[in-house]
Amino acid sequence: MFRSAVQPVEIASALQRELDNSAQVLSRDSSLVPNDFVVELSPSDHERLGPYAQTLSKELAEVVNRHASTQNYAFTGPVNIAFQRQEGLSTGRFRVQGSAVAQVSHGRRPPQPQPQYAERRPGPQAPLRGPNGMPPRPPAPFLEVNGQRHPLEPPGIVLGRGTEADLRITDPGVSRRHAEIRVVQDGPGFTVTIHDLGSTNGIVVNGQRVDYAPLREGSQILLGNTLLVLRHPDGAHR
């Protein structure tokens, strides 16, 4: 028996099941569901549906939004549906993988420009100086969120869902003013700490719920359902 080619209506049903199966209760009247989906298709189905991918993604996103509305589901960001070729699948077979991906944007204060650095050349020379005659600042640490970098400059930033936050995270599990990251230049490096601002759901650093914690290279911060990772350009553990 050979399976027939995948039909859009089958994908629509699978997306709705993914919402239902992945729903996490936020409150009595609302549940958090994935908003970012990857539909894995067999090579033949991917080739057949590829020319219509943009239109199909838009139509399926509307189906997902309507289903979420009827079920009182909440998203962390806009619905996105992508199609991916999967060599291991046969014609008529497909898989749907969903995840909650929040939108992260800069709020009241734009990111500070990175400082310029003097060039070090081999051989004896005078101490390095920046363009203004002062010693050059070390490269600043940054937060990595959903594959994007957000620089951290002294004195730090406020993370939250509200418009007053420096870094806005559209995650229903994040409070309007959720946490503050404080950045202090300490000699050749930076000291970075995170502080809970009385948030509803708290903060989790490296798997531990905390009110305050020092952050080092690779520290993982969970706010609601959004993961943030602290990075230093030089990879040093501060």
N, C-alpha and C positions, 0 to 999 in steps of 0.2 A: 504494500500500500504506500502510495506517495502522498504526502501532505500538499495541499494547495498553498499558493502564495499567501503571505501575510496580508490581511486587509486592515485598513485604518481603524475600522470599528473594533477590531480585536485589540489594537494598541490602546484605544481609548478606554476600553473596559479594564485592561491591565493597569493603566495609570490610576484609575479610580480605586482599584483593589490595593494598589501600592499606598495610596493615601489612607485608606481604611486600616490597613495592616500596620502602618507606621505611626499612626496618630499617638501623640503623647499628651496626656491631660495637662492643661495649663490652669484651668479653673473649672468651676461647675458648668460653665457655659461655653468653654472654648478648648480646643485641642490643637497642638502644634503638629504640622505635617510637612513633608519635604516640598521643596519648591524647585529643585534642580534635578532634572531627570536625564538619564542616558538610556536610549533604546538600542539594544544590540540586535543587529539583524544579520541573517545569513548573507553571503556574497551576492546571491541572485536577488534576494529581496532588497538588499541595499542598492543594487544597481537599478532595480525597477523603481524604487521610491525616491532615489536620490534627486532626480530633476524636480520633484515636488516638495523637497525637504523644508524649504522656507515657509511655503503656504501650509503644509501639513503641521509644522511646529506651531504656527499661529492658531490654527483651528483646534489642535489638541490642547493648547494652553487655555483656550476658552472653555473647553469641556472640563478641564481640571478646575478652573476658577468657579464654574457653575456648581460643580459637585461640592467644592469646599464651602461655598456659600450656603448650600442646603444643609450641610452637616455641621455648620459653625466651626469650621477649621480655620486656623490662622497660619499664615506664611511668614517666614523671616525676610522675604524679599520677593521680587517679581518671579513668575513662573518661567522657567527656561527648559526647553526640550531639545535635545540633540540626538542625532542618529549616528551610530557607530558600526562599522563593518566588523564582523566577528567570524573569522575563518572556521571556527569549530562548530558553527551552527549549520544545520541543513535547512533547505527551503521550507518555509512555513513555521519554523521555530524562531522565537525571539525572547529576549529577556529585558526587563525594566529594572533599572537601579535608580533609586531616589535618595537625595540627601538634602538637608536643610542648610542653605547657604545665605547668610545675611549680607546685606549691602553695607559697605563701610565707606563713609565719606567724611571729609573734614568739615567741622561746624563753624563755630564763631571765629576761630583763628586758623589761617592757612598754614601749611607746613613751612617751617623756616628753611631758607636756602642753606645748602651745605657749604661749610667754610672752604676757602681755597687753601691749598697747601703749597709750601715751597718745595722745589725739587731737590732731592739729595743726590749729589754726585760723588763718585768715588774719590778717595784721596783726602788729605787734610783740608779742613775748611772751617769757617766760623760757624757758630751755632745757627741753626736754621731760623729764618724769620719769615713771617707771612707778608702779604702785600702792605699791611699797615705798620710794619716794623716790629710787631709783636710776635712771640713764638706761635707757630701754627697750632691750631687746636687739633686734637686727635679726631678721627672719624667718629661721628655720633652713632649710637646704637639705633636700631629700628625695630618696629613690630612687623611681623609677617602675618597677614590675615588673608585667607583665601587666595594665596599666591601673589598678593600685592604687598609692597613695602611702604611703611609709614614711619618717617624719621622721627626720632625722639630728641628734642633739644631741651636744655635747661630752661625753665625750672620743671618742665613736664607737661602732661596733658590730663584732661578729664575724659573718661570714657563713659558713654551712656547713649540712651535712645533719644533723648530730648535735643531740641535745637541749641540749648546752651552748652552742650558737650563739645569738646574740641575734636574728638573723633566719634562720629555718630555710627551706631550699630543698630540696624533695623531688625532686631531680634526681640520678639515679645517677652522673652525671659530676661531681658536686660532692662534695668531701671533707667529712668530719665537721667539721673546722675548716679552712675553705678560704682565707679572706682576711679581713683586718681593714681597715675604713674608719675612718680617724682624722679627727676634726673639731676644729679649733682656731678659737676666735673671734679674729679679727684686725682690731681696730678696728671699722669699720662693717660688716664682712663676716665670712666664714668661709673658712678654708683647709681643703681636703678632699684627702686622699691615700688611696690603697689600697695594701696590702702583702700579698704572698703569704705564707701561713703554712706553706709546705712542702707544698702541695697536690699531688695526683697529676697532675692535668691542667692545672695552672697557671691564669693569668688572662690575658685578652686585653682590652686597652683601645684602643678606636678602631682595631681591626684589627691591633694589634701585641701580641705576647706579651711580658709584662713581669713583673718581680718587684716593682716599685714604680712608681707613677705619680701625678702630681698630677691631680686631677679638676676639671674646669670645667663650666660650664653646657653640657648636651648631651652630655657624655662618655658613651660607650657601653662597658659592661663586660660581657664574656661569661664566665660561669662555667658550665662544662659546656655545656649547650644552652640555658641561661637567660640572657636579655638584661636587663640593668639599666641605667637611664639616670639620670644625676645631673641634678637640676633645682634651680634657685634660684627662690624665689617672685618675685623682682624681675627674673629673667632675666639678671642680671648675670654677666659672665665674671670669675670670681674667680681 
